[in-house]
Structures are given as C-alpha cells and as structure tokens.
C-alpha cells in the first residue's frame, strides 16, 4: 500500500471518480426510465413504390 501523500491522493481521487461515474450512470438511466416510459409502437407500414 502506498503511504506517501501522492499515493494517498491518487487512490482517493481514483475512488471518487469511480464513485461519481457510477452514480451518474445509475441516476441517468433511472431518470430516462421515469421521464420517458417505454412506448409500444407498431412497425412502420411499407410504403407503396412510386412510379
């Protein structure tokens, strides 16, 4: 384990970045689900060829 100040800062910043990234991913995906509930849509009809 690194006990130097540089090592402690590196480990702390790495942990904070990973925590922040994971929280942003979790809250981002939950926000999308709540704001935009899934819609069931029928497939688009084929258009007749134009002559």
C-alpha positions in Angstrom: 0.0 0.0 0.0 1.3 3.4 -0.9 1.6 5.6 2.2 3.1 8.7 0.5 0.9 11.7 0.1 0.9 11.4 -3.6 -0.2 7.8 -3.4 -3.0 8.6 -0.9 -4.2 11.4 -3.2 -4.1 9.2 -6.2 -6.1 6.4 -4.6 -8.6 8.8 -3.1 -9.2 10.6 -6.4 -9.5 7.4 -8.3 -12.1 6.1 -5.8 -14.0 9.4 -6.0 -14.0 9.4 -9.8 -15.3 5.8 -10.0 -18.0 6.6 -7.4 -19.1 9.7 -9.3 -19.2 7.9 -12.6 -21.2 5.0 -11.3 -23.7 7.4 -9.6 -24.1 9.4 -12.8 -24.8 6.2 -14.8 -27.3 5.0 -12.3 -29.2 8.3 -11.9 -29.0 8.9 -15.7 -30.6 5.6 -16.6 -33.3 5.9 -13.8 -34.1 9.4 -14.9 -34.7 8.3 -18.5 -37.0 5.5 -17.4 -39.1 7.7 -15.2 -39.3 10.7 -17.6 -39.9 8.6 -20.8 -41.9 5.4 -20.1 -41.5 2.8 -22.8 -44.0 3.2 -25.6 -45.2 0.2 -27.6 -45.1 1.2 -31.2 -46.2 -0.9 -34.2 -43.7 -1.4 -37.0 -43.8 1.2 -39.8 -46.0 0.3 -42.7 -44.2 -0.3 -46.0 -44.8 2.5 -48.5 -46.0 1.7 -52.0 -43.3 2.1 -54.6 -43.6 5.3 -56.6 -43.7 5.1 -60.4 
